[in-house]
Amino acid sequence: MHFLTIGSLFYLFGAIIAIRCGPAITYLHELSTLITLVVWLFLVASMDDEDCPLWQMVVVDFLVWYQIAAFGNRVWTHFPKRLAWWITGVNAGLLSLLSAAWIATHGLSFAPEDVFASTSWSQHICVFFAVANFMDMANGRVWYPRDQSWLLTWIHHPFFIVVMILALTGWGHPAPYPNLFMIMMIEELPTYVLAQGCIVPGLRSDWGFGVSFFVLRILFHAYVLFELVRLETVTLLSPIACIFALACLLHVKWFSDWARKYAVGKPHKN
């Protein structure tokens, strides 16, 4: 698996050098590099767990997100408000799609033997999500510091980085539980709806965001927590239950903000 690290560094070095070769060549190089790294990302996820240590997942994911961030930085250099949603949008769109495919394949089961389990796919998605949050914080400090929200950037992102670490280590539980969060990534769909509207204003759908948020982040979220407790997979004071409760509070806060703007008050205008 060392070829992943060596090859990724080679392409990363080439992308940096290409910046001096003109905009057209740089865009082409960065795009081809991004495609190559994404292919490697899926190759890593297809390996058996023992063939893909977590540190190699982290290395590859950092390089993938570097390329995603670099491509967005060049395309929306003069549009920081759009750029601020680039990493979030890519992350949310990809993860909600993969989660939907996972649910269609594996179904919804919250029994202990299904929750406290992991595959190379679910492990990698947890790493991918954690790195995306870190990269959004780091990239934002350089490219769009004025568009970083204190709640989203400095509370949400660190919180979910810690959550992914807990899922991968299984702290406080019998075993790691990446498979559970593979299911929960479907909740990223409303984030994608919001992000695409911020990046491409013509695709904005305030009600699409609000309805999907309520269905997935409120109703589905509460349903999963109920099932986990009902099946005695977790207790009310377990780390997983506490994570779900804290996330639910954050979701209710965001949904109440949306409701005041769009469902009750006058629609917000850019």
Secondary structure, DSSP 8 states (H G I E B T S, - for coil): -HHHHHHHHHHHHHHHHHGGG-HHHHHHHHHHHHHHHHHHHHHHHHS-GGGS-HHHHHHHHHHHHHHHHHHHHHHTTT-HHHHTTHHHHHHHHHHHHHHHHHHHHH----SHHHHS---HHHHHHHHHHHHHHHHHHHHHHHH-GGG--HHIIIIIHHHHHHHHHHHHHTTTSSS--HHHHHHHGGGGHHHHHHHHHHHSGGG--HHHHHHHHIIIIIIIHHHHHHHHHHTTSS-TTSHHHHHHHHHHHHHHHHHHHHIIIIIIS-----
